[in-house]
Amino acid sequence: MEAAAPRPTPPPWERWALRLLLLAFVLAGLNHIRTQTVYGQDFLLHSTSTEQLLAHPDQWFPQDFTNRPLVYWVGAASHLILPGARVWEMAALIFIALNTLALQLLHATTRRGLRSPALRLATVALAAFLPATQVGGIVYAADAVCQLPFALAVWSLLHSLEAPTSRARLGYALLAGLALVLGDFARFTFLALLPATAVVLGLAWRWRRITGRQAAAIGSLALLLPALLAGWIQLRAQRQFAGQVPHHTFNWDGTGELSWSSLLWVKRADVRLLDAPIYWESQLVAGQPQYVLLVNNRYSYPALLHLSVFTDVLDYANAGQLDDGAIRPEPQQTLARWSVRLGLLISVPALLAVLAFLVRTAAALWRPALAPSTGVLLWGTFALAWYLPIALTLPFVSHAYEWGYWLSRLILPALWGFAVVLFATLDELLPARRWLRGLLAAAVGAQALLHLRCLWY
């Protein structure tokens, strides 16, 4: 078995820079509370569900089993801490704390996959200040509570796989299992991380980073409890919704609403999205208003996803749902337009890096010397496990455009993983010149400032 390389100690300037990044993240979150971003998509559903949970603690699932209770437990706790009109702002403060800790864990895990302190900080800056994170991490919905269990599972498994003693290995594996349990209460998508964990353990064994016995021990502690809980939650949901019509439906012959060509490739019409339209932009068709972005197969999924990653496409940073449909003002609209356009310099390399990660990981089955580092393997595998089930079911889900299943908020943890894969790839490809990595990190920092400014009201 190959011994894990020692985890590098970050230089003092990196620790101070990380603190400044996290402080900026917190201040941005407080500004989002001030501008009422918390009142975002489906707020009436989620606030009502929280109140129903307070009245009936055994009723966990609004609509169906995909809506998990963790966010409502946060809301219930907020009712106890700060009852009254400020309860949702209290919940947003909890979201800020959870996501700040998640970013710290993200940085800690990059120390094994990225040699450059500048690129480690660039990874955190990109993840923290993407409009997808800034808005998705503060709106009162399940998206805000997913990042911490996801990052904690990665951090714990990384430590388990590299632990020097059996006791530490098993302790971290148990913590990973508890993180996945917490995640299962946050969103249904966490179930996909169970087979992803098994894949990571199998690859780590194949590459002689752990023994077969160690893989079995880690897997039993990290997977058994989440798997049992998943089954129990499913049974509980079935009892609650017995006889009711499912809210989310699939047509496995294909709905025709979002075709495979719209899912996998760009369209000529996508150029229009470079002007950063918002979700609520409408036009008159036969005398009736029609939302421009929600027409079936008009725009491609990759282009819509890019738009929702690099702008506040739902326009919630400006008073949430309380702005009565007001258009995005200046200068935020111009800044959003530049964010979308310059964001191509990130999203296109990220796509190439993820594809290279897949090819490299597959090739490493035969040539272990090609294998990525354990931290990058975890982030990349978990990100793909989260992203692919959502993306590949879009041609079969009803209301794919209309209900916003293309929005980046649904894949937010995966975006963090893709950021790690991107900067780990650049860390390997760029010449070993500190100034070059520093220049790249500065460019990412400038883009992060652009993201922050276009959301600031």
Disulfide bonds with the S-S distance in Angstrom:
none
